[in-house]
Amino acid sequence: MMSRLLKGTALAAVAALFLAGGAGAETIKIGMNAPQTGFAAADGKAAVIGAQLAVEQANAEGGVNGNQIELVVYDDQAAPKQAVPIATKLIEQDKVAVGISGSYSGATRAAAGVYQAAGVPFIAAYAVHPDVTRSGDFVFRTAVVGEVQGRAGAMLAGKMLGKKRAVVITLKNDFGVSLSAGFKEKAADYGITVVNEYEYSIKDRQFGPIVTKVKVDNPDVIYATGYFFTAGPLVSQLRAGGVDATVIGQEGYDSEKFITIAKDAAEGVIITTSLDRDSTVPETKTFIAEFEKKAGFAADMVAASGHTAAKVAIAALRKAGSTDPKAVRDAIAATNVTAAIGDISFNSLGEVRKNVQVQIVKGGAFHRHSVISDPDLLAPPEK
């Protein structure tokens, strides 16, 4: 009787292993650094859930060449000093086949150098600093680089909205500075005069002095870089101070939390971003629905970018037919997939080629305003 019981238990264990991906089957690991605590935790959470969703969807389809995929995530707190040892651990201890950054530019740049030195492919989901991909040929980005997105903002303000007098409000970090640089580079080409620029730090939440100066400047458009937790207070205080100029933000605003913080002041704010909430493309519609079901909150650009980066990594692993780093790198370089944020392909520097989505806050939610698809304006750097 005992012998039969043991045999039954053993058979059950074998069956369980088979259902989980096959007895003795090894998982293929994808590593991810993303802030799970600290000021950027909300973005990190969305990016990780997006990547987890992509992995779950791929595993339900059979994984990669018969192996299940495992997403290994560590909290980098959006800090470069955390990102470096995490990248080292993912490469040397966890033996990941591909790394993904679901973090901000500073942490992403720091991790990119580690992956490049080790010869392991690395994909930045939404960090926009130009130096990320300049780390080397094993580093790729699924977000539109900062300067390019800034140029799109200038086209939106001048050509599409007909604005003439701009004030630039710049968050003093990699993200904010690169976006503002792109806007200023192209502003004059679209008939815009930048009458003033003001800077603030990521810790600032009180913008009274800036609001007072902007009111005197009397612009018809404000290009303001920042994240939802800085943009919410800034936009609220601009409107409370009587500044009614059109506000153009970027993907850092792209969160329900921006609208929650800014409340009625968010109405009419326009942003350049990657996710079109009103898309009819099946990939995007399915992602939005499945993400909300899994996460319990609405999808945003960060979530879609995490999902896209993971989808690119998985597609490359399948195409390579192995986890050989060079083969996977070459497969990423040759990527041509439709993802939640659009059609994805890369140039020789590992920069994404894709359209820029423009969203406007209407009725307390982001909706489609327009799409910027000018291939010359949006051409990413090649070196």
CORQUIZI-V744908 format. One record per pair of residues at least 24 apart in sequence whose C-alpha atoms are under 10 Angstrom apart, sorted by sequence separation. I is the first residue (numbers start at 1). J is the second residue. D is the distance in Angstrom with one decimal. If there is no record, write none. Layout:
i j d
I J D
I J D
//
This chain:
i j d
48 72 10.0
72 96 8.2
78 102 9.0
79 103 8.7
80 104 9.3
83 107 5.4
84 108 9.2
87 111 5.7
91 115 7.6
96 120 8.3
97 121 7.4
98 122 5.8
99 123 6.3
100 124 5.9
101 125 5.8
102 126 6.9
103 127 6.7
104 128 8.0
105 129 5.7
108 132 6.8
109 133 8.3
111 135 9.6
112 136 8.3
115 139 7.8
164 188 9.3
176 200 9.8
195 219 7.7
202 226 8.0
205 229 8.2
206 230 9.2
210 234 9.2
211 235 9.5
214 238 8.4
219 243 8.8
220 244 8.0
221 245 5.0
222 246 6.1
223 247 6.1
224 248 6.3
225 249 5.9
226 250 7.6
227 251 7.9
228 252 5.9
229 253 8.2
245 269 9.8
246 270 7.9
247 271 8.3
248 272 7.8
249 273 8.9
250 274 9.5
251 275 9.0
275 299 8.7
276 300 9.2
277 301 9.7
312 336 8.8
354 378 7.8
355 379 10.0
30 55 9.2
48 73 7.8
71 96 9.0
76 101 9.7
78 103 5.7
79 104 8.3
80 105 8.9
81 106 9.4
82 107 7.6
83 108 7.3
84 109 9.4
85 110 9.7
86 111 7.9
87 112 8.3
90 115 9.5
95 120 9.7
96 121 9.5
97 122 9.3
98 123 7.8
99 124 8.6
100 125 6.8
101 126 7.9
102 127 7.9
104 129 9.0
105 130 9.1
106 131 9.9
107 132 9.8
108 133 9.9
109 134 9.2
110 135 9.3
113 138 9.6
176 201 9.9
194 219 8.9
197 222 9.7
199 224 9.6
200 225 9.8
201 226 9.6
202 227 8.6
204 229 9.6
205 230 6.2
218 243 7.9
219 244 9.0
220 245 4.7
221 246 4.7
222 247 4.8
223 248 4.9
224 249 5.5
225 250 6.6
226 251 8.7
227 252 4.1
228 253 4.5
232 257 8.1
233 258 8.8
236 261 8.1
237 262 8.8
239 264 9.4
240 265 8.3
275 300 6.8
276 301 8.7
312 337 7.5
353 378 7.7
354 379 8.9
48 74 10.0
70 96 9.2
73 99 9.9
76 102 9.4
77 103 8.3
78 104 5.8
79 105 9.4
80 106 5.7
81 107 7.6
83 109 8.9
84 110 5.9
85 111 8.4
87 113 9.3
88 114 6.7
92 118 9.1
101 127 8.0
105 131 9.0
106 132 8.9
109 135 7.7
112 138 8.6
113 139 8.7
150 176 9.7
153 179 8.7
154 180 9.6
157 183 9.5
164 190 8.5
165 191 8.8
166 192 6.6
167 193 8.6
168 194 7.1
172 198 9.8
173 199 10.0
176 202 9.7
193 219 9.5
196 222 10.0
197 223 9.4
198 224 9.3
199 225 9.6
200 226 9.5
203 229 9.5
204 230 7.1
205 231 8.8
207 233 7.9
208 234 9.0
211 237 7.0
212 238 8.7
215 241 7.8
218 244 9.2
219 245 6.3
220 246 6.3
221 247 5.9
222 248 6.1
223 249 6.2
224 250 8.0
225 251 9.1
226 252 5.7
227 253 5.2
228 254 7.0
229 255 9.6
232 258 5.1
235 261 9.4
236 262 5.2
239 265 6.2
274 300 8.9
275 301 5.3
311 337 8.7
312 338 9.5
352 378 9.9
353 379 7.1
354 380 9.5
72 99 9.3
73 100 9.4
75 102 9.9
76 103 7.8
77 104 9.4
78 105 8.3
79 106 6.8
80 107 4.0
83 110 6.3
84 111 5.2
87 114 6.4
88 115 8.0
91 118 7.7
105 132 7.4
112 139 6.6
150 177 9.8
152 179 9.7
153 180 9.2
163 190 8.9
164 191 6.1
165 192 5.8
166 193 6.0
167 194 5.7
168 195 8.3
169 196 8.5
170 197 7.2
171 198 8.7
172 199 6.3
173 200 9.3
194 221 9.6
197 224 9.6
202 229 9.0
203 230 8.1
205 232 8.9
206 233 7.3
207 234 6.2
210 237 9.6
211 238 5.6
214 241 9.6
215 242 7.4
216 243 9.5
218 245 7.9
219 246 8.8
220 247 8.9
221 248 7.3
222 249 8.5
223 250 8.9
225 252 7.6
226 253 6.9
227 254 8.1
228 255 6.5
231 258 6.9
232 259 7.1
234 261 10.0
235 262 6.5
236 263 7.7
238 265 8.6
239 266 9.2
273 300 9.6
274 301 5.8
275 302 8.8
311 338 9.5
312 339 8.3
352 379 9.1
353 380 7.0
71 99 9.6
72 100 10.0
73 101 9.8
75 103 9.4
76 104 9.8
78 106 7.3
79 107 5.1
80 108 7.4
82 110 9.0
83 111 5.4
84 112 8.7
86 114 9.7
87 115 6.9
91 119 9.7
112 140 9.2
146 174 8.8
147 175 9.6
150 178 7.6
151 179 8.0
154 182 8.0
155 183 8.5
158 186 9.6
159 187 9.8
162 190 8.6
163 191 7.9
164 192 4.5
165 193 5.1
166 194 4.7
167 195 5.8
168 196 6.4
169 197 5.6
170 198 6.1
171 199 5.9
172 200 6.0
173 201 7.7
194 222 9.5
202 230 7.1
205 233 6.0
206 234 7.5
207 235 9.4
210 238 8.7
211 239 9.0
214 242 10.0
215 243 5.8
225 253 8.5
227 255 8.9
228 256 8.5
229 257 7.7
230 258 8.7
231 259 9.6
232 260 8.0
233 261 6.9
234 262 8.3
235 263 9.6
236 264 8.2
237 265 8.6
273 301 6.8
274 302 8.8
275 303 9.3
276 304 10.0
311 339 7.4
351 379 9.3
352 380 7.3
71 100 9.8
73 102 9.6
78 107 5.5
79 108 8.9
80 109 7.7
81 110 7.9
82 111 9.0
83 112 9.2
84 113 8.5
85 114 8.9
91 120 7.7
146 175 6.8
147 176 10.0
149 178 9.0
150 179 4.5
151 180 8.8
153 182 8.2
154 183 5.1
158 187 7.3
162 191 8.4
163 192 6.7
164 193 6.1
165 194 6.1
166 195 6.0
167 196 5.1
168 197 4.6
169 198 4.8
170 199 4.7
171 200 5.2
172 201 5.4
173 202 7.6
192 221 9.5
194 223 9.7
201 230 9.1
204 233 9.2
205 234 7.2
207 236 9.7
208 237 7.2
211 240 9.2
212 241 7.5
214 243 7.5
215 244 9.0
224 253 9.9
228 257 6.4
229 258 6.7
232 261 5.1
233 262 6.3
235 264 9.9
236 265 5.3
273 302 9.7
275 304 6.8
308 337 9.4
311 340 9.4
351 380 6.2
352 381 9.9
45 75 9.9
77 107 8.5
78 108 8.3
80 110 5.4
81 111 9.4
84 114 6.8
88 118 8.9
109 139 9.9
145 175 9.5
146 176 8.2
147 177 8.9
148 178 8.9
149 179 6.4
150 180 6.0
151 181 8.5
152 182 8.2
153 183 6.1
154 184 7.6
157 187 8.4
158 188 8.7
159 189 9.2
160 190 9.3
162 192 8.8
163 193 9.2
164 194 8.5
165 195 6.5
166 196 7.4
167 197 5.7
168 198 6.4
169 199 5.8
170 200 6.4
171 201 5.8
172 202 7.1
200 230 9.6
204 234 9.3
207 237 6.8
208 238 8.4
211 241 6.5
212 242 9.4
215 245 9.4
228 258 4.6
231 261 8.7
232 262 4.5
233 263 9.9
235 265 6.4
236 266 7.5
274 304 8.0
275 305 8.5
308 338 8.9
309 339 9.0
350 380 9.4
351 381 7.4
44 75 8.5
76 107 7.4
79 110 8.8
80 111 7.4
83 114 9.3
84 115 9.4
87 118 10.0
146 177 8.4
147 178 5.4
148 179 7.7
149 180 9.2
150 181 6.8
151 182 4.8
152 183 7.5
153 184 9.6
154 185 8.6
155 186 7.7
158 189 8.5
159 190 5.7
164 195 9.8
165 196 9.4
166 197 8.8
167 198 7.9
168 199 8.5
169 200 7.7
170 201 8.7
171 202 6.5
206 237 8.1
207 238 8.2
211 242 8.8
212 243 9.1
214 245 9.6
227 258 8.2
228 259 8.3
230 261 9.5
231 262 8.0
232 263 8.3
234 265 9.8
235 266 7.0
274 305 7.8
308 339 5.7
309 340 10.0
349 380 8.6
350 381 9.4
351 382 7.9
44 76 9.2
76 108 9.7
146 178 5.0
147 179 5.1
149 181 9.9
150 182 4.1
151 183 4.8
154 186 6.0
155 187 7.6
158 190 4.8
159 191 7.9
171 203 9.9
205 237 9.6
211 243 7.6
228 260 9.5
229 261 7.7
233 265 9.5
235 267 10.0
307 339 8.2
308 340 6.2
312 344 8.4
347 379 9.3
348 380 9.9
349 381 7.3
350 382 8.4
351 383 9.8
44 77 8.6
145 178 8.4
146 179 4.6
147 180 7.4
148 181 9.4
149 182 7.0
150 183 4.2
151 184 7.9
153 186 9.0
154 187 5.2
157 190 8.1
158 191 6.1
159 192 9.2
171 204 9.4
208 241 8.3
228 261 8.1
229 262 9.5
232 265 8.5
307 340 7.4
308 341 7.0
312 345 9.5
347 380 7.8
348 381 9.1
349 382 5.3
350 383 9.6
41 75 9.0
44 78 8.4
145 179 8.4
146 180 8.2
147 181 6.1
148 182 6.1
149 183 8.0
150 184 7.8
151 185 7.1
152 186 8.7
153 187 8.8
154 188 8.6
155 189 8.5
156 190 9.0
157 191 9.4
158 192 6.0
228 262 9.1
232 266 7.7
235 269 8.6
305 339 9.1
306 340 9.7
307 341 9.0
308 342 9.0
346 380 9.3
347 381 8.5
348 382 6.1
349 383 6.0
28 63 8.8
41 76 9.7
43 78 9.9
76 111 10.0
87 122 9.9
146 181 8.3
147 182 3.9
148 183 8.5
150 185 8.4
151 186 5.7
152 187 9.9
154 189 8.5
155 190 6.3
157 192 8.0
158 193 9.7
231 266 9.5
304 339 8.5
305 340 7.7
309 344 9.9
347 382 6.9
348 383 8.0
27 63 9.0
28 64 7.7
40 76 9.9
41 77 7.3
146 182 7.0
147 183 7.3
150 186 8.3
151 187 7.8
154 190 7.0
155 191 9.6
304 340 5.8
305 341 6.9
308 344 8.8
347 383 9.8
27 64 9.1
28 65 9.8
36 73 9.4
38 75 9.6
40 77 7.0
41 78 8.4
145 182 9.6
146 183 9.5
147 184 9.4
148 185 10.0
150 187 9.4
154 191 9.4
155 192 9.6
303 340 9.5
304 341 6.3
21 59 8.9
35 73 9.7
36 74 8.0
37 75 7.0
38 76 9.4
39 77 7.7
40 78 6.5
147 185 8.5
148 186 9.9
154 192 8.0
304 342 10.0
20 59 9.8
27 66 9.4
28 67 6.6
29 68 8.7
30 69 7.2
31 70 8.4
32 71 7.1
33 72 8.6
34 73 7.3
35 74 8.0
36 75 5.1
37 76 8.2
38 77 5.7
39 78 8.2
40 79 9.8
100 139 9.7
147 186 9.8
184 223 9.7
301 340 9.4
26 66 9.5
27 67 5.6
28 68 6.3
29 69 5.9
30 70 6.2
31 71 5.9
32 72 6.0
33 73 5.9
34 74 6.5
35 75 5.0
36 76 7.3
37 77 5.6
38 78 7.9
98 138 9.8
99 139 9.4
100 140 9.4
101 141 9.3
183 223 8.0
301 341 8.0
21 62 8.2
25 66 8.4
26 67 6.4
27 68 5.0
28 69 4.8
29 70 4.8
30 71 5.0
31 72 4.8
32 73 4.7
33 74 5.2
34 75 5.4
35 76 5.0
36 77 6.3
37 78 8.7
38 79 9.6
100 141 9.5
169 210 8.5
256 297 8.6
21 63 8.6
25 67 6.5
26 68 7.4
27 69 5.4
28 70 6.0
29 71 5.9
30 72 6.1
31 73 6.0
32 74 6.5
33 75 6.0
34 76 5.5
35 77 4.1
36 78 8.6
256 298 7.2
25 68 8.0
26 69 8.9
27 70 6.0
28 71 8.6
29 72 6.7
30 73 8.6
31 74 8.2
32 75 8.7
33 76 5.8
34 77 6.9
35 78 5.1
131 174 9.6
180 223 7.7
255 298 8.5
256 299 8.5
22 66 8.6
26 70 9.7
27 71 9.6
32 76 9.4
33 77 8.9
34 78 6.8
35 79 8.2
129 173 9.6
130 174 9.0
179 223 9.5
180 224 8.0
255 299 8.0
256 300 7.5
21 66 7.6
22 67 8.2
33 78 8.7
34 79 9.5
129 174 5.8
130 175 9.5
169 214 9.4
179 224 9.2
180 225 6.9
254 299 9.5
255 300 5.5
21 67 6.6
22 68 9.1
128 174 7.9
129 175 6.0
167 213 9.9
168 214 9.5
179 225 6.9
254 300 6.0
255 301 7.4
20 67 9.8
21 68 6.1
35 82 9.8
127 174 9.1
128 175 6.1
129 176 9.1
167 214 7.2
178 225 9.4
179 226 9.5
223 270 9.9
224 271 9.9
253 300 9.6
254 301 5.9
255 302 8.2
20 68 8.1
21 69 9.7
35 83 9.6
127 175 7.5
128 176 9.3
129 177 8.8
130 178 7.7
166 214 9.8
176 224 8.4
177 225 8.0
223 271 9.6
253 301 9.2
254 302 7.8
255 303 9.6
33 82 9.2
34 83 8.6
51 100 9.1
129 178 6.3
176 225 5.1
177 226 9.7
251 300 9.1
252 301 8.5
33 83 6.8
128 178 7.7
129 179 8.7
167 217 7.7
175 225 8.0
176 226 6.0
251 301 6.7
252 302 8.6
33 84 9.7
51 102 8.8
128 179 8.3
166 217 8.9
167 218 8.7
168 219 9.8
175 226 7.8
176 227 8.9
251 302 8.2
34 86 10.0
48 100 9.9
50 102 9.7
165 217 8.9
166 218 8.8
167 219 6.1
173 225 9.9
175 227 9.2
287 339 8.8
288 340 8.1
33 86 7.0
48 101 9.6
165 218 8.0
166 219 5.3
167 220 8.4
168 221 8.8
169 222 7.3
170 223 8.2
171 224 7.9
172 225 9.1
173 226 9.2
287 340 6.2
32 86 8.9
33 87 7.5
47 101 9.0
48 102 6.8
165 219 4.9
166 220 6.3
167 221 6.7
168 222 5.9
169 223 6.2
170 224 6.0
171 225 5.7
172 226 9.0
284 338 8.9
286 340 8.4
287 341 9.6
31 86 9.4
32 87 8.5
47 102 5.5
48 103 9.8
164 219 8.0
165 220 5.5
166 221 4.9
167 222 4.9
168 223 4.8
169 224 4.5
170 225 5.2
171 226 5.6
283 338 7.1
284 339 6.9
285 340 7.9
31 87 8.3
46 102 8.8
47 103 8.2
163 219 8.9
164 220 6.8
165 221 6.4
166 222 5.5
167 223 6.3
168 224 5.8
169 225 6.3
170 226 7.3
171 227 8.7
282 338 9.7
283 339 6.1
284 340 4.2
33 90 9.0
44 101 9.5
45 102 8.8
163 220 6.1
164 221 7.7
165 222 8.5
166 223 7.0
167 224 8.2
168 225 8.1
169 226 8.7
281 338 9.2
282 339 9.5
283 340 5.6
284 341 6.9
31 89 9.6
32 90 8.1
44 102 6.1
162 220 9.5
163 221 6.3
281 339 9.4
282 340 8.8
283 341 8.7
284 342 7.8
31 90 6.0
43 102 8.1
44 103 6.4
162 221 9.6
163 222 9.7
171 230 8.7
281 340 8.5
283 342 8.5
30 90 8.7
31 91 8.2
43 103 7.8
44 104 9.0
161 221 9.3
171 231 9.7
281 341 9.9
29 90 9.2
30 91 9.9
43 104 9.1
279 340 9.5
281 342 8.6
41 103 9.5
279 341 9.8
31 94 8.0
40 103 8.2
157 220 9.5
158 221 9.3
279 342 9.8
30 94 9.1
31 95 8.7
32 96 9.3
40 104 8.3
157 221 7.1
276 340 8.8
29 94 7.5
30 95 8.8
31 96 5.6
109 174 10.0
157 222 9.0
169 234 9.7
275 340 7.2
276 341 7.5
29 95 7.1
30 96 5.2
31 97 7.7
32 98 8.7
33 99 8.1
34 100 8.7
35 101 9.7
157 223 8.5
274 340 8.7
275 341 5.3
276 342 9.1
300 366 9.5
28 95 9.0
29 96 4.7
30 97 5.8
31 98 6.3
32 99 5.7
33 100 6.7
34 101 6.3
35 102 7.5
36 103 9.7
106 173 8.5
274 341 5.4
275 342 8.1
28 96 7.3
29 97 5.9
30 98 5.1
31 99 4.6
32 100 4.7
33 101 5.2
34 102 4.6
35 103 6.2
105 173 8.8
106 174 6.9
273 341 9.1
274 342 7.8
28 97 6.9
29 98 7.4
30 99 5.8
31 100 6.0
32 101 5.6
33 102 5.9
34 103 4.7
35 104 8.5
105 174 6.3
106 175 8.6
154 223 8.6
28 98 9.3
29 99 8.9
30 100 7.4
31 101 8.4
32 102 6.7
33 103 6.6
34 104 8.3
104 174 8.7
105 175 6.5
153 223 7.7
179 249 9.8
32 103 9.0
104 175 7.8
179 250 8.3
35 107 9.4
34 107 8.8
150 223 9.1
33 107 8.6
34 108 9.2
51 125 9.7
176 250 9.5
33 108 8.4
150 225 9.4
176 252 9.2
175 252 8.8
33 111 8.5
47 125 8.1
167 245 9.6
47 126 9.0
166 245 9.1
165 245 9.7
166 246 9.6
167 247 9.7
168 248 9.7
169 249 10.0
274 354 9.0
276 356 9.4
277 357 9.6
166 247 9.8
274 355 8.0
275 356 8.7
276 357 6.1
278 359 9.4
163 245 9.7
273 355 9.4
274 356 6.0
275 357 6.4
276 358 7.7
277 359 8.2
163 246 8.8
273 356 6.1
274 357 5.3
275 358 8.6
276 359 7.1
272 356 6.5
273 357 5.2
274 358 8.0
275 359 8.4
161 246 9.4
271 356 10.0
272 357 5.8
273 358 6.1
274 359 9.2
271 357 8.3
272 358 4.7
273 359 7.3
271 358 5.7
272 359 6.6
270 358 7.0
271 359 5.4
272 360 9.1
277 365 9.3
278 366 8.9
279 367 9.5
157 246 8.9
270 359 5.7
271 360 6.4
277 366 6.9
278 367 6.2
279 368 8.1
32 122 9.5
157 247 9.4
269 359 8.4
270 360 4.4
271 361 8.6
276 366 8.6
277 367 5.9
278 368 5.9
31 122 9.1
32 123 9.5
33 124 10.0
157 248 7.7
268 359 9.6
269 360 5.7
270 361 6.6
275 366 9.8
276 367 7.2
277 368 6.7
278 369 9.6
30 122 9.8
32 124 9.8
156 248 8.6
268 360 6.0
269 361 5.6
270 362 9.7
275 367 9.8
276 368 6.1
267 360 7.9
268 361 5.2
269 362 8.5
275 368 9.3
276 369 9.2
154 248 9.4
266 360 9.2
267 361 5.1
268 362 6.3
276 370 9.3
153 248 7.2
266 361 6.4
267 362 5.7
268 363 9.2
271 366 9.2
276 371 9.0
153 249 8.1
265 361 9.8
266 362 8.5
267 363 7.1
268 364 9.6
270 366 8.9
153 250 8.1
264 361 9.8
266 363 9.6
267 364 6.7
269 366 9.3
270 367 9.5
271 368 10.0
272 369 9.7
274 371 9.9
152 250 9.9
264 362 9.9
266 364 7.6
267 365 8.5
268 366 9.6
270 368 9.6
271 369 9.0
272 370 9.5
273 371 9.7
150 249 9.6
264 363 9.0
265 364 9.8
266 365 9.1
267 366 9.4
270 369 7.8
272 371 9.0
150 250 8.3
264 364 7.6
266 366 9.8
272 372 8.9
149 250 7.8
263 364 7.7
149 251 9.1
259 361 8.1
146 250 9.6
260 364 8.6
254 359 8.9
259 364 6.6
260 365 9.8
251 357 9.6
259 365 7.4
144 251 9.8
251 358 9.6
259 366 8.9
143 251 9.7
250 358 8.9
251 359 9.7
256 364 9.0
249 358 9.9
250 359 9.4
256 365 7.5
248 358 9.8
249 359 9.7
255 365 9.6
256 366 8.3
248 359 10.0
249 360 9.9
255 366 8.8
248 360 9.3
254 366 8.3
157 270 9.8
156 270 9.4
156 271 9.5
156 272 8.7
153 270 9.6
153 271 8.1
153 272 6.7
152 272 7.4
152 273 10.0
150 272 8.6
128 251 9.9
149 272 7.0
149 273 8.1
126 251 8.9
126 252 9.6
144 273 8.6
143 273 9.0
144 274 8.1
143 274 7.6
142 274 9.7
126 274 9.4
143 301 9.7
143 302 9.7
143 305 7.2
39 202 9.6
142 305 7.0
39 203 9.4
141 305 9.9
142 306 9.1
143 308 9.6
142 308 7.3
143 309 9.2
142 309 6.3
141 309 8.1
140 309 9.4
142 312 8.7
126 301 8.4
127 302 9.7
125 301 9.9
126 302 6.6
125 302 7.8
126 303 9.5
125 303 9.3
126 304 9.4
127 305 9.8
125 304 8.9
126 305 6.1
125 305 5.2
126 306 7.7
124 305 8.9
125 306 5.5
124 306 8.8
125 307 8.4
126 308 9.9
123 306 9.8
125 308 7.4
126 309 8.8
43 227 9.6
125 309 5.4
43 228 9.6
123 308 10.0
124 309 7.2
125 310 8.5
123 309 6.3
40 227 9.2
42 229 10.0
122 309 9.5
123 310 8.5
138 325 8.8
40 228 10.0
138 326 8.4
40 229 9.1
123 312 8.6
140 329 9.2
39 229 8.6
123 313 7.8
138 328 9.4
139 329 8.5
122 313 8.8
138 329 6.1
186 377 9.3
121 313 8.8
137 329 8.2
138 330 8.8
140 332 8.1
137 330 9.5
139 332 9.6
140 333 8.1
138 332 9.1
139 333 9.6
138 333 9.0
137 333 9.1
143 341 9.0
103 302 9.3
142 341 8.9
102 302 8.0
102 303 9.1
143 344 9.8
142 344 7.4
156 358 8.6
102 305 8.2
103 306 9.6
120 323 9.9
142 345 8.6
152 355 9.8
153 356 9.6
102 306 6.2
120 324 9.0
121 325 6.5
141 345 10.0
142 346 8.3
152 356 7.4
101 306 8.3
102 307 9.9
120 325 5.5
121 326 8.1
141 346 8.2
152 357 9.7
153 358 9.2
100 306 8.2
119 325 6.7
120 326 7.8
121 327 9.7
140 346 7.8
145 351 7.4
149 355 9.9
152 358 9.4
102 309 8.8
118 325 9.6
119 326 7.6
121 328 7.1
122 329 8.6
140 347 9.3
144 351 7.6
145 352 8.1
149 356 7.5
101 309 8.6
120 328 8.7
121 329 5.5
140 348 9.7
141 349 9.3
142 350 8.7
143 351 7.9
144 352 6.4
145 353 9.9
148 356 9.4
43 252 9.3
46 255 9.7
100 309 6.8
101 310 10.0
120 329 7.8
121 330 9.3
123 332 9.1
140 349 7.6
141 350 6.2
142 351 7.1
143 352 6.5
144 353 7.6
99 309 9.5
100 310 7.3
119 329 9.0
122 332 9.6
139 349 8.3
140 350 4.3
141 351 5.4
142 352 5.4
143 353 9.0
144 354 7.5
160 370 9.3
43 254 9.9
99 310 9.1
121 332 8.3
137 348 8.3
138 349 9.5
139 350 6.3
140 351 6.1
141 352 6.0
142 353 8.5
143 354 8.7
144 355 8.6
43 255 8.5
98 310 9.2
137 349 6.9
138 350 8.1
139 351 8.9
140 352 7.8
141 353 9.8
142 354 8.9
144 356 7.7
160 372 9.7
42 255 9.3
100 313 8.4
136 349 8.0
137 350 7.1
143 356 9.7
99 313 8.4
135 349 9.6
136 350 8.8
156 370 9.2
42 257 9.0
98 313 6.7
134 349 7.2
156 371 9.6
97 313 9.0
98 314 9.0
133 349 6.4
134 350 8.6
156 372 8.1
133 350 6.1
134 351 9.7
155 372 8.5
98 316 9.6
132 350 9.6
133 351 7.0
98 317 8.7
132 351 9.5
152 371 9.9
153 372 9.5
155 374 9.7
97 317 8.3
152 372 7.0
130 351 9.1
152 373 9.2
152 374 8.9
155 377 8.7
97 322 9.3
98 323 8.5
152 377 7.2
97 323 5.7
151 377 6.9
152 378 7.2
96 323 8.9
97 324 7.7
98 325 7.9
123 350 9.0
124 351 9.8
151 378 7.7
97 325 6.7
149 377 9.4
150 378 9.8
96 325 9.8
148 377 7.3
149 378 7.6
98 328 8.1
148 378 5.7
97 328 8.1
98 329 8.8
147 378 9.4
148 379 7.3
149 380 9.7
97 329 9.9
148 380 6.5
54 287 9.0
57 290 9.9
145 378 9.3
147 380 8.7
148 381 8.6
53 287 8.6
144 378 8.3
145 379 9.8
146 380 9.7
147 381 9.3
144 379 9.6
145 380 7.0
144 380 7.7
145 381 8.5
50 287 8.7
53 290 7.9
54 291 9.7
50 288 9.9
53 291 7.0
52 291 9.7
71 310 9.2
50 290 9.6
50 291 6.8
53 294 7.8
49 291 7.7
50 292 10.0
52 294 9.6
53 295 9.4
49 292 10.0
50 294 9.2
46 291 9.2
49 294 7.9
50 295 8.8
69 314 8.4
49 295 6.9
134 381 10.0
133 381 9.8
134 382 9.6
46 295 8.1
50 299 8.5
133 382 10.0
134 383 7.2
45 295 9.3
49 299 9.9
50 300 9.6
53 303 9.6
54 304 9.9
64 314 7.2
130 380 9.4
133 383 9.0
46 297 9.2
50 301 9.9
63 314 8.4
64 315 8.5
130 381 8.3
46 298 9.5
47 299 9.8
50 302 8.1
51 303 7.7
54 306 8.5
55 307 8.5
58 310 9.8
64 316 9.6
65 317 8.5
66 318 9.8
131 383 9.9
46 299 7.8
47 300 9.1
49 302 9.8
50 303 4.7
51 304 8.5
53 306 9.2
54 307 5.4
58 311 8.3
64 317 6.7
65 318 6.3
130 383 9.8
46 300 7.7
47 301 8.7
48 302 9.1
49 303 6.8
50 304 6.1
51 305 8.3
52 306 8.5
53 307 6.8
54 308 7.8
57 311 9.4
63 317 9.9
64 318 5.5
65 319 9.4
46 301 8.9
47 302 5.3
48 303 7.3
49 304 9.5
50 305 7.4
51 306 4.9
52 307 7.5
54 309 9.0
55 310 7.1
63 318 8.6
64 319 9.2
65 320 9.8
46 302 6.2
47 303 4.4
50 306 5.0
51 307 4.3
54 310 6.1
55 311 7.7
58 314 7.6
65 321 6.8
43 300 9.1
45 302 9.1
46 303 4.6
47 304 7.3
48 305 9.8
49 306 7.7
50 307 4.3
51 308 7.5
53 310 9.0
54 311 5.9
58 315 9.3
64 321 8.1
65 322 8.2
43 301 9.3
44 302 8.0
45 303 8.2
46 304 8.4
47 305 6.8
48 306 6.4
49 307 7.9
50 308 8.0
51 309 7.3
52 310 8.2
53 311 9.5
54 312 9.7
55 313 9.9
64 322 8.9
43 302 6.3
44 303 8.6
46 305 9.3
47 306 4.4
48 307 8.1
50 309 9.2
51 310 5.3
54 313 10.0
55 314 7.9
64 323 9.9
42 302 9.6
43 303 7.8
46 306 7.7
47 307 7.2
50 310 8.3
51 311 7.8
54 314 8.5
45 306 9.9
46 307 9.5
47 308 9.7
50 311 9.8
44 306 9.1
47 309 9.5
48 310 9.7
43 306 10.0
47 310 9.9
34 306 9.9
32 306 9.6
32 310 9.4
31 310 9.8
30 310 8.1
30 313 8.0
30 314 8.7
28 314 9.8
28 317 9.1
28 322 9.7
29 323 9.5
28 323 7.9
//
